[in-house]
């Protein structure tokens, strides 16, 4: 993971899917890590192997409740959020609070500690896009009162708040817009398409396709995303940058790829497309290539092989 560093990193949502991989990456670099998570969707099992390490501290707390962090902090990475549709629809008000109050509390820690700040935003700020692929300059096509708005607008507000802290206080801030990411430590009941399809395949249950399956997504393996996040944190870029894999695929084709990879004979069933579900999603990563020297390298088949192996250990005991 590069040369050893002597920094103390605070990661909110650090026991979640992406957050736990970040904890692991920083520990591998020799950094000290403070992981903050209320465990609503995060899990102790994700960070279990780190708990005995001297350089790792776990604080079970809600970032929406202000709390002093003892000791120095060199960087704050704000990954606390309810990111999958079933979660943010079930916890709609919590989702809005973590995007607003939670983001402000995390920014205040960074300001107090004179630390760098990185916001994990999302491709959902583009809504159901009318521009394809999506560049960072695109303002998005978001329904501000639809059911998905609790997540979409919480992230759009978090971006605005982060830029306000940068402009008003001169805080060293970064914003990444994460496109569909998959890999180990996703929950089988996550609700997003790859864990859904893998779980249903391994359980020999029908794969649920919403709409006719022609809607597209672009899938980035977790290791590629983590590499991009680390580069973004060390960059001089303050405006948002897309991090995702530009290899676009329809949901129907993804289902077929996963059925083949798992050897499952599960049939497909079709359900109505959810309200405001994006019809296409593909990142333009020109800025990431130019400013960060980053692009994803892990093919979908290779990433799925690792992810399916992880899900087998969870579901096929």
JOCORWO-V553363 format. One record per residue. N is the residue number from 1. RES is the residue in one small letter. SS is DSSP state (helix for helix, strand for strand, loop for the rest). PSI is psi as a letter, one per 40 degrees, with the letter a starting at -180 (999 if undefined). Layout:
n & res & ss & psi
N & RES & SS & PSI
N & RES & SS & PSI
This chain:
n & res & ss & psi
1 & x & loop & e
2 & x & loop & a
3 & x & loop & i
4 & x & loop & i
5 & x & loop & i
6 & x & loop & g
7 & x & loop & i
8 & x & strand & h
9 & x & strand & h
10 & x & strand & h
11 & x & strand & h
12 & x & strand & i
13 & x & loop & f
14 & x & loop & e
15 & x & loop & e
16 & x & loop & a
17 & x & helix & c
18 & x & helix & d
19 & x & helix & d
20 & x & helix & d
21 & x & helix & d
22 & x & helix & d
23 & x & helix & d
24 & x & helix & d
25 & x & helix & d
26 & x & helix & d
27 & x & helix & d
28 & x & helix & d
29 & x & loop & e
30 & x & loop & e
31 & x & loop & i
32 & x & strand & i
33 & x & strand & h
34 & x & strand & h
35 & x & strand & h
36 & x & strand & h
37 & x & strand & h
38 & x & loop & e
39 & x & loop & f
40 & x & loop & d
41 & x & loop & e
42 & x & loop & i
43 & x & loop & i
44 & x & helix & d
45 & x & helix & d
46 & x & helix & d
47 & x & helix & e
48 & x & helix & d
49 & x & helix & e
50 & x & helix & e
51 & x & loop & d
52 & x & loop & e
53 & x & loop & h
54 & x & loop & d
55 & x & loop & e
56 & x & strand & h
57 & x & strand & h
58 & x & strand & h
59 & x & strand & h
60 & x & strand & g
61 & x & loop & i
62 & x & loop & h
63 & x & loop & e
64 & x & loop & e
65 & x & loop & h
66 & x & loop & h
67 & x & loop & h
68 & x & loop & h
69 & x & loop & h
70 & x & loop & i
71 & x & loop & i
72 & x & loop & i
73 & x & loop & h
74 & x & loop & d
75 & x & strand & i
76 & x & strand & h
77 & x & strand & h
78 & x & strand & g
79 & x & loop & e
80 & x & loop & h
81 & x & loop & i
82 & x & loop & h
83 & x & loop & e
84 & x & loop & i
85 & x & helix & d
86 & x & helix & d
87 & x & helix & d
88 & x & helix & d
89 & x & helix & d
90 & x & helix & d
91 & x & loop & f
92 & x & helix & d
93 & x & helix & d
94 & x & helix & d
95 & x & helix & d
96 & x & helix & d
97 & x & helix & d
98 & x & helix & d
99 & x & helix & d
100 & x & helix & c
101 & x & helix & d
102 & x & helix & d
103 & x & helix & d
104 & x & helix & d
105 & x & helix & d
106 & x & helix & d
107 & x & helix & d
108 & x & helix & d
109 & x & helix & d
110 & x & helix & d
111 & x & helix & d
112 & x & helix & d
113 & x & helix & e
114 & x & loop & f
115 & x & loop & i
116 & x & strand & i
117 & x & strand & h
118 & x & strand & h
119 & x & strand & h
120 & x & strand & g
121 & x & strand & a
122 & x & strand & i
123 & x & helix & e
124 & x & helix & e
125 & x & helix & e
126 & x & helix & e
127 & x & strand & a
128 & x & loop & g
129 & x & loop & i
130 & x & loop & e
131 & x & loop & h
132 & x & loop & h
133 & x & loop & i
134 & x & strand & h
135 & x & loop & i
136 & x & loop & d
137 & x & loop & e
138 & x & loop & h
139 & x & loop & e
140 & x & loop & i
141 & x & strand & g
142 & x & loop & h
143 & x & loop & h
144 & x & loop & e
145 & x & loop & e
146 & x & loop & i
147 & x & loop & d
148 & x & loop & e
149 & x & helix & d
150 & x & helix & d
151 & x & helix & d
152 & x & helix & d
153 & x & helix & d
154 & x & helix & d
155 & x & helix & d
156 & x & helix & d
157 & x & helix & d
158 & x & helix & d
159 & x & helix & d
160 & x & helix & d
161 & x & helix & d
162 & x & helix & d
163 & x & helix & d
164 & x & helix & d
165 & x & helix & d
166 & x & helix & d
167 & x & helix & d
168 & x & helix & d
169 & x & helix & e
170 & x & loop & f
171 & x & loop & h
172 & x & loop & g
173 & x & strand & i
174 & x & strand & i
175 & x & strand & h
176 & x & strand & h
177 & x & strand & h
178 & x & strand & h
179 & x & loop & i
180 & x & loop & h
181 & x & strand & i
182 & x & strand & i
183 & x & loop & a
184 & x & loop & i
185 & x & loop & e
186 & x & loop & i
187 & x & loop & i
188 & x & loop & d
189 & x & loop & e
190 & x & loop & d
191 & x & loop & e
192 & x & loop & i
193 & x & helix & d
194 & x & helix & d
195 & x & helix & d
196 & x & helix & d
197 & x & helix & d
198 & x & helix & d
199 & x & helix & d
200 & x & helix & d
201 & x & helix & d
202 & x & helix & d
203 & x & loop & e
204 & x & loop & f
205 & x & loop & i
206 & x & loop & i
207 & x & strand & h
208 & x & strand & h
209 & x & strand & h
210 & x & strand & h
211 & x & loop & a
212 & x & loop & e
213 & x & loop & e
214 & x & loop & e
215 & x & loop & i
216 & x & strand & i
217 & x & strand & i
218 & x & strand & h
219 & x & loop & h
220 & x & strand & h
221 & x & strand & i
222 & x & helix & d
223 & x & helix & d
224 & x & helix & d
225 & x & helix & d
226 & x & helix & d
227 & x & helix & d
228 & x & helix & d
229 & x & helix & d
230 & x & helix & d
231 & x & helix & d
232 & x & helix & d
233 & x & helix & d
234 & x & loop & e
235 & x & loop & i
236 & x & loop & e
237 & x & loop & h
238 & x & loop & d
239 & x & loop & i
240 & x & loop & i
241 & x & strand & h
242 & x & strand & h
243 & x & strand & h
244 & x & loop & i
245 & x & loop & h
246 & x & loop & e
247 & x & loop & h
248 & x & strand & i
249 & x & strand & i
250 & x & strand & i
251 & x & helix & d
252 & x & helix & d
253 & x & helix & d
254 & x & helix & d
255 & x & helix & d
256 & x & helix & d
257 & x & helix & d
258 & x & helix & d
259 & x & helix & d
260 & x & helix & d
261 & x & helix & d
262 & x & helix & e
263 & x & loop & f
264 & x & loop & i
265 & x & loop & e
266 & x & loop & h
267 & x & loop & i
268 & x & strand & h
269 & x & strand & i
270 & x & strand & h
271 & x & strand & i
272 & x & loop & i
273 & x & loop & h
274 & x & loop & i
275 & x & loop & h
276 & x & loop & e
277 & x & loop & h
278 & x & loop & h
279 & x & loop & d
280 & x & loop & i
281 & x & loop & h
282 & x & loop & h
283 & x & strand & i
284 & x & loop & h
285 & x & loop & f
286 & x & helix & d
287 & x & helix & d
288 & x & helix & d
289 & x & helix & d
290 & x & helix & d
291 & x & helix & d
292 & x & helix & e
293 & x & loop & f
294 & x & loop & i
295 & x & loop & i
296 & x & loop & i
297 & x & loop & e
298 & x & loop & h
299 & x & loop & i
300 & x & helix & d
301 & x & helix & d
302 & x & helix & d
303 & x & helix & d
304 & x & helix & d
305 & x & helix & d
306 & x & helix & d
307 & x & helix & d
308 & x & helix & d
309 & x & helix & d
310 & x & helix & d
311 & x & helix & d
312 & x & helix & d
313 & x & helix & d
314 & x & helix & d
315 & x & helix & e
316 & x & loop & f
317 & x & loop & 999
